[in-house]
């Protein structure tokens, strides 16, 4: 128990420190690298509580896909750091207000504020049932029964976001040749094949 508690405090401290560096770091590439470090340590925390499936999903999906994508996008974009620093103080009150609201919601959900929490009471009541099965099956039961409609709504939101990103980046630029499959398939024969008659002994 002592070793597990020590590992928890170490991983939790690294997560909080790296999350802070994500926000306060001036270089966006360093911010993404600190974000990857935070994901790895959060996965270690999930392993400590026996949720190895969530830990693997966190590493595979977020570190292997999302964070790497962020890193490539940040490295490809020409970000004006001076302009970002100038707008930091302008939006600091709004950001602080949003952060305070999120903190109050977390404390209310954990039962720190507002007395006993129904969420924590429900988790304590179902603790024996959840411990009897593996966490993959438990997540599947909760996700595809109680939160099925929310899961489908999240999929629709991601689909709309993907379509919006494609529409925003799809630009018609003059002088850029694009492949048009329909025009290629329905070309007449005289535009597709050219028959050249080469005289005898005059070919290449």
C-alpha positions in Angstrom: 0.0 0.0 0.0 2.9 2.4 0.8 4.4 1.8 -2.6 1.1 2.3 -4.4 0.4 5.5 -2.5 3.9 6.8 -3.3 3.4 6.0 -7.0 0.1 7.8 -6.9 1.5 11.0 -5.5 4.4 10.9 -8.0 2.2 10.4 -11.0 -0.3 12.9 -9.8 2.4 15.5 -9.2 3.8 15.0 -12.7 0.3 15.2 -14.3 -0.4 18.5 -12.5 3.0 19.9 -13.3 2.9 18.9 -17.0 -0.7 20.2 -17.3 0.5 23.6 -15.9 3.4 23.6 -18.4 0.9 23.0 -21.2 -0.8 26.3 -20.4 2.2 28.5 -19.4 4.8 27.2 -21.9 5.6 29.9 -24.5 6.6 27.4 -27.2 3.6 25.5 -28.6 5.7 22.5 -29.5 6.8 22.2 -25.8 3.1 22.5 -24.8 2.2 19.4 -27.0 5.2 17.5 -25.6 4.1 18.3 -22.0 0.5 17.2 -23.0 1.9 13.8 -24.1 3.7 13.5 -20.7 0.4 14.3 -18.9 -1.4 11.6 -20.9 1.2 9.0 -20.0 1.1 9.8 -16.3 -2.7 9.8 -16.4 -2.6 6.4 -17.9 -0.4 5.3 -15.1 -2.9 6.6 -12.6 -5.7 4.5 -14.3 -3.5 1.4 -14.1 -3.1 2.0 -10.3 -6.9 1.8 -9.9 -7.2 -1.3 -12.0 -8.6 0.4 -15.2 -6.0 -0.9 -17.6 -8.3 -0.8 -20.6 -8.9 3.0 -20.1 -5.1 3.4 -19.7 -4.4 1.6 -23.0 -7.1 3.6 -24.8 -5.6 6.8 -23.4 -2.2 5.9 -24.7 -3.3 4.5 -28.1 -5.9 7.1 -29.0 -4.7 10.3 -27.3 -0.9 9.9 -27.4 -0.7 7.8 -30.5 -3.2 9.9 -32.6 -4.5 13.1 -31.1 -1.3 14.4 -29.5 0.9 13.5 -32.5 -1.6 15.2 -34.8 -1.4 18.3 -32.6 2.4 18.2 -32.8 2.4 18.0 -36.6 -0.2 20.8 -36.9 1.8 23.0 -34.6 5.0 22.4 -36.4 3.4 23.0 -39.8 1.7 26.3 -38.8 3.5 29.6 -38.8 2.4 30.7 -35.3 3.2 34.3 -34.3 4.2 33.9 -30.6 4.4 37.7 -30.1 0.7 38.1 -31.1 -0.3 35.2 -28.8 1.4 36.8 -25.8 -0.3 40.1 -26.5 -3.8 38.5 -26.4 -3.1 36.5 -23.3 -3.8 39.2 -20.8 -6.9 40.2 -22.8 -8.6 36.9 -22.5 -7.2 36.0 -19.0 -10.4 37.1 -17.0 -12.6 35.0 -19.3 -10.3 32.0 -19.0 -10.1 32.3 -15.3 -13.9 32.5 -15.0 -14.3 29.4 -17.1 -11.6 27.6 -15.1 -13.4 28.5 -11.8 -16.7 27.2 -13.1 -15.1 23.9 -14.1 -13.5 23.6 -10.7 -16.8 24.2 -8.9 -18.5 21.6 -11.1 -15.8 19.0 -10.3 -16.0 19.7 -6.6 -19.8 19.5 -6.7 -19.6 16.2 -8.6 -17.2 14.8 -6.0 -19.4 15.8 -3.2 -17.0 18.4 -1.7 -19.6 21.1 -2.3 -23.3 20.7 -1.7 -23.3 17.8 0.7 -23.5 14.1 -0.4 -23.1 13.5 -4.1 -25.5 11.2 -5.9 -22.7 10.3 -8.3 -20.4 9.2 -5.5 -23.2 7.4 -3.7 -24.1 5.5 -6.9 -20.5 4.5 -7.4 -20.2 3.3 -3.9 -23.4 1.3 -4.2 -22.3 -0.4 -7.5 -18.7 -0.9 -6.3 -19.3 -4.6 -5.6 -21.0 -5.3 -8.9 -18.4 -3.5 -10.9 -15.6 -5.3 -9.1 -17.1 -8.6 -10.0 -16.5 -8.1 -13.7 -13.6 -6.8 -15.8 -13.5 -3.1 -16.5 -13.8 -3.6 -20.3 -17.2 -5.2 -19.9 -18.3 -2.7 -17.2 -17.4 0.2 -19.5 -19.3 -1.4 -22.4 -22.4 -2.0 -20.3 -22.5 1.6 -19.1 -21.6 3.2 -22.4 -24.0 1.3 -24.6 -26.9 1.2 -22.2 -27.1 4.2 -19.9 -25.1 6.6 -22.1 -26.1 5.2 -25.5 -27.8 8.3 -26.8 -25.0 10.6 -25.5 -22.5 8.3 -27.2 -24.3 8.6 -30.5 -24.6 12.3 -30.1 -20.9 12.6 -29.6 -20.3 10.6 -32.8 -22.6 13.0 -34.7 -20.7 16.0 -33.2 -17.4 14.5 -34.3 -18.8 13.9 -37.8 -20.0 17.4 -38.1 -16.6 18.7 -36.9 -14.8 16.6 -39.5 -17.0 17.8 -42.3 -16.6 21.4 -41.2 -12.8 21.0 -41.1 -12.8 19.6 -44.7 -15.1 22.4 -45.9 -13.0 25.1 -44.3 -9.7 23.8 -45.8 -11.1 22.9 -49.2 -10.2 25.9 -51.4 -10.5 26.4 -55.1 -7.1 27.9 -56.2 -6.4 29.0 -59.8 -3.6 27.1 -61.5 -3.9 24.0 -59.3 -4.7 20.8 -61.2 -7.1 18.5 -59.4 -8.1 15.0 -60.3 -11.6 14.6 -61.5 -12.6 10.9 -61.6 -15.8 11.4 -63.6 -14.2 13.3 -66.4 -11.4 10.7 -66.6 -13.9 7.8 -66.8 -16.1 9.4 -69.5 -13.4 10.6 -71.8 -14.0 9.8 -75.5 -11.6 7.4 -77.3 -9.9 10.0 -79.4 -8.8 11.8 -76.2 -7.6 8.7 -74.4 -5.6 6.8 -77.1 -3.4 8.3 -79.7 -2.5 6.0 -82.6 0.8 6.9 -84.2 2.0 5.2 -87.3 5.8 5.0 -87.3 7.5 4.3 -90.7 9.7 1.3 -90.9 13.3 1.7 -89.7 12.5 5.3 -88.5 11.4 4.5 -85.0 13.4 5.3 -81.9 
